[in-house]
Amino acid sequence: MVSDLAVIKQIVREVEKIASHVELHLLHIVSKARQEPCPVCGQVAGVAL
C-alpha cells in the first residue's frame, strides 16, 4: 500500500510541473503585450522570428 506521504510528494511534483509550465505561458503573454520577443519561444506578437 502506498503511504500518504508518497502520494502527497507525487502530487507536489505534479503541481510544480504545472506551475512552471503556466509560468512560461505567462512570460509569453507578457512579452506579446510588450511586443518583445518571448524569452521562451522567441515569438513577437504571434510572429515567429
Backbone torsions as a table, in degrees:
resi	resn	phi	psi	omega
1	MET	NA	138.7	-178.7
2	VAL	-79.8	134.7	-179.4
3	SER	-74.8	156.4	178.2
4	ASP	-59.9	-38.2	-178.8
5	LEU	-62.9	-41.4	178.9
6	ALA	-63.7	-40.5	179.0
7	VAL	-64.7	-44.5	-180.0
8	ILE	-62.5	-42.6	179.3
9	LYS	-62.6	-39.0	178.8
10	GLN	-65.1	-43.0	179.1
11	ILE	-62.0	-43.3	179.7
12	VAL	-60.9	-42.5	178.4
13	ARG	-61.1	-43.5	-179.8
14	GLU	-64.1	-43.4	-179.7
15	VAL	-63.9	-40.1	178.5
16	GLU	-63.0	-39.1	178.1
17	LYS	-63.1	-45.5	-179.5
18	ILE	-64.2	-42.5	-178.5
19	ALA	-62.3	-41.9	-179.6
20	SER	-68.3	-34.8	178.2
21	HIS	-65.3	-44.9	178.9
22	VAL	-63.2	-38.9	179.3
23	GLU	-60.3	-41.1	178.1
24	LEU	-62.9	-41.2	178.8
25	HIS	-65.3	-38.4	178.7
26	LEU	-65.1	-41.1	175.6
27	LEU	-58.5	-41.3	-179.7
28	HIS	-62.5	-45.9	-178.4
29	ILE	-64.0	-44.5	-179.8
30	VAL	-63.4	-42.1	179.4
31	SER	-62.4	-40.7	178.5
32	LYS	-63.6	-41.8	-178.5
33	ALA	-63.1	-32.2	-179.8
34	ARG	-91.0	0.2	-177.0
35	GLN	59.9	34.2	177.1
36	GLU	-108.9	156.9	175.7
37	PRO	-63.2	137.9	176.9
38	CYS	-67.2	131.1	179.5
39	PRO	-66.8	-16.4	-177.3
40	VAL	-92.9	-50.5	-172.2
41	CYS	-115.2	-7.3	176.1
42	GLY	78.5	11.2	-179.8
43	GLN	-90.6	149.6	174.0
44	VAL	-121.9	119.7	176.7
45	ALA	48.8	39.9	175.0
46	GLY	80.4	4.2	179.3
47	VAL	-106.4	120.3	-179.8
48	ALA	-65.2	138.9	178.9
49	LEU	-88.5	NA	NA
